[in-house]
Amino acid sequence: MKLQVEEAFKEEGRKFPFSFERPAACLGDVDAFPWKSQTIAVEGLFWSDGNHMVVRGTVRTFGRYECSRCLTPVSVDREAALSEVYGTEAELPDTVLPYNGEYIDLTETIRETLILSEPMRVLCRMDCKGLCPQCGTNLNEGPCSCPTDRIDPRFAVLGDLLKPKQ
């Protein structure tokens, strides 16, 4: 996933489009992620600002996740913004990544972008009711037969506060 940038450095300010699709396996070790066997699509623009190469774009893929509440499989379209600045100087600021002057390898940047934008929680729908904590029934499919008046023994003493004093 490399960008040939020599021409862009010669024409400062001119924006060059790029796009490519590669299997996620090209990103290295991504076996722990739901998009590991999907295609990664990347598109955007790169240009020289006179000192550095600026890369802006979008990374797209999708994955099969589990709903955080009911464990139902959910397909999620993923889209993340790609925005980096690259330089060739020996002493680079922390916000500028190094490149060799001829091409920019976006592989690690794309991998990091997808991992850092990984959703913390996925829901099958916004009003997902989840699983019954006693029997494990999916409450989206209907109510379970567990008693609803069951009181957590840790909070039973609080029930005494509601009883009238004698």
FENPE-V13375 format. One record per residue. N is the residue number from 0. RES is the residue in one letter. SS is DSSP state (~ for helix, > for strand, _ for the rest). OMEGA is omega in degrees with one decimal (* if undefined). Layout:
# FENPE-V13375
n=N res=RES ss=SS omega=OMEGA
n=N res=RES ss=SS omega=OMEGA
This chain:
# FENPE-V13375
n=0 res=M ss=_ omega=-174.7
n=1 res=K ss=> omega=175.2
n=2 res=L ss=> omega=175.0
n=3 res=Q ss=> omega=-169.5
n=4 res=V ss=_ omega=-178.5
n=5 res=E ss=~ omega=-178.8
n=6 res=E ss=~ omega=-179.6
n=7 res=A ss=~ omega=-179.7
n=8 res=F ss=~ omega=179.0
n=9 res=K ss=~ omega=-177.0
n=10 res=E ss=_ omega=-176.5
n=11 res=E ss=_ omega=176.8
n=12 res=G ss=_ omega=179.3
n=13 res=R ss=_ omega=-176.8
n=14 res=K ss=_ omega=-179.5
n=15 res=F ss=> omega=178.7
n=16 res=P ss=> omega=172.8
n=17 res=F ss=> omega=172.5
n=18 res=S ss=> omega=175.8
n=19 res=F ss=> omega=176.1
n=20 res=E ss=> omega=179.0
n=21 res=R ss=> omega=173.4
n=22 res=P ss=> omega=-178.6
n=23 res=A ss=~ omega=179.6
n=24 res=A ss=~ omega=177.6
n=25 res=C ss=~ omega=-178.0
n=26 res=L ss=~ omega=-179.2
n=27 res=G ss=_ omega=-176.1
n=28 res=D ss=_ omega=178.4
n=29 res=V ss=_ omega=-176.8
n=30 res=D ss=_ omega=-177.1
n=31 res=A ss=_ omega=-173.6
n=32 res=F ss=_ omega=-177.2
n=33 res=P ss=_ omega=-179.9
n=34 res=W ss=_ omega=-174.6
n=35 res=K ss=_ omega=-177.9
n=36 res=S ss=_ omega=-177.8
n=37 res=Q ss=_ omega=175.4
n=38 res=T ss=> omega=176.6
n=39 res=I ss=> omega=178.0
n=40 res=A ss=> omega=-178.8
n=41 res=V ss=> omega=174.6
n=42 res=E ss=> omega=179.9
n=43 res=G ss=> omega=-178.8
n=44 res=L ss=> omega=170.7
n=45 res=F ss=> omega=-179.1
n=46 res=W ss=> omega=177.1
n=47 res=S ss=> omega=176.0
n=48 res=D ss=_ omega=-178.7
n=49 res=G ss=_ omega=179.8
n=50 res=N ss=_ omega=-173.4
n=51 res=H ss=_ omega=173.8
n=52 res=M ss=> omega=-179.7
n=53 res=V ss=> omega=179.2
n=54 res=V ss=> omega=177.0
n=55 res=R ss=> omega=179.6
n=56 res=G ss=> omega=-177.9
n=57 res=T ss=> omega=175.7
n=58 res=V ss=> omega=-179.2
n=59 res=R ss=> omega=172.1
n=60 res=T ss=> omega=173.1
n=61 res=F ss=> omega=-178.7
n=62 res=G ss=> omega=176.1
n=63 res=R ss=> omega=-179.3
n=64 res=Y ss=> omega=172.3
n=65 res=E ss=> omega=176.0
n=66 res=C ss=_ omega=-177.7
n=67 res=S ss=_ omega=-177.8
n=68 res=R ss=_ omega=-173.3
n=69 res=C ss=_ omega=176.8
n=70 res=L ss=_ omega=177.1
n=71 res=T ss=_ omega=176.2
n=72 res=P ss=> omega=-177.9
n=73 res=V ss=> omega=172.7
n=74 res=S ss=> omega=-177.6
n=75 res=V ss=> omega=172.7
n=76 res=D ss=> omega=-178.9
n=77 res=R ss=> omega=174.5
n=78 res=E ss=> omega=-178.8
n=79 res=A ss=> omega=179.1
n=80 res=A ss=> omega=177.9
n=81 res=L ss=> omega=-177.2
n=82 res=S ss=> omega=-178.5
n=83 res=E ss=> omega=175.4
n=84 res=V ss=> omega=-176.9
n=85 res=Y ss=> omega=179.0
n=86 res=G ss=> omega=-178.6
n=87 res=T ss=_ omega=-177.2
n=88 res=E ss=_ omega=178.9
n=89 res=A ss=_ omega=179.4
n=90 res=E ss=_ omega=-178.9
n=91 res=L ss=_ omega=172.6
n=92 res=P ss=_ omega=-178.3
n=93 res=D ss=_ omega=-176.6
n=94 res=T ss=_ omega=-178.1
n=95 res=V ss=_ omega=179.4
n=96 res=L ss=> omega=-179.6
n=97 res=P ss=> omega=169.3
n=98 res=Y ss=_ omega=-170.5
n=99 res=N ss=_ omega=178.1
n=100 res=G ss=_ omega=-179.7
n=101 res=E ss=_ omega=-178.7
n=102 res=Y ss=> omega=175.8
n=103 res=I ss=> omega=177.3
n=104 res=D ss=> omega=-177.4
n=105 res=L ss=_ omega=-173.4
n=106 res=T ss=~ omega=-177.1
n=107 res=E ss=~ omega=178.6
n=108 res=T ss=~ omega=179.1
n=109 res=I ss=~ omega=178.8
n=110 res=R ss=~ omega=179.9
n=111 res=E ss=~ omega=179.9
n=112 res=T ss=~ omega=179.6
n=113 res=L ss=~ omega=-178.8
n=114 res=I ss=~ omega=-178.5
n=115 res=L ss=~ omega=179.1
n=116 res=S ss=_ omega=178.8
n=117 res=E ss=_ omega=-178.2
n=118 res=P ss=_ omega=179.1
n=119 res=M ss=_ omega=-177.0
n=120 res=R ss=_ omega=177.3
n=121 res=V ss=_ omega=177.2
n=122 res=L ss=_ omega=177.5
n=123 res=C ss=_ omega=173.3
n=124 res=R ss=_ omega=-173.8
n=125 res=M ss=_ omega=-178.7
n=126 res=D ss=_ omega=179.9
n=127 res=C ss=_ omega=-178.1
n=128 res=K ss=_ omega=176.9
n=129 res=G ss=_ omega=-178.7
n=130 res=L ss=> omega=174.5
n=131 res=C ss=_ omega=-178.7
n=132 res=P ss=_ omega=-179.9
n=133 res=Q ss=_ omega=-171.9
n=134 res=C ss=_ omega=177.9
n=135 res=G ss=_ omega=178.5
n=136 res=T ss=_ omega=175.6
n=137 res=N ss=> omega=-175.4
n=138 res=L ss=_ omega=174.0
n=139 res=N ss=_ omega=-178.1
n=140 res=E ss=_ omega=179.7
n=141 res=G ss=_ omega=-179.1
n=142 res=P ss=_ omega=176.1
n=143 res=C ss=_ omega=-177.5
n=144 res=S ss=_ omega=179.4
n=145 res=C ss=_ omega=177.7
n=146 res=P ss=_ omega=-178.2
n=147 res=T ss=_ omega=-178.4
n=148 res=D ss=_ omega=-179.4
n=149 res=R ss=_ omega=-178.2
n=150 res=I ss=_ omega=176.9
n=151 res=D ss=_ omega=-176.6
n=152 res=P ss=~ omega=179.0
n=153 res=R ss=~ omega=-178.2
n=154 res=F ss=~ omega=-177.2
n=155 res=A ss=~ omega=-179.8
n=156 res=V ss=~ omega=177.7
n=157 res=L ss=~ omega=176.8
n=158 res=G ss=~ omega=178.3
n=159 res=D ss=~ omega=179.4
n=160 res=L ss=~ omega=-179.0
n=161 res=L ss=~ omega=-179.5
n=162 res=K ss=_ omega=178.4
n=163 res=P ss=_ omega=180.0
n=164 res=K ss=_ omega=-178.1
n=165 res=Q ss=_ omega=*
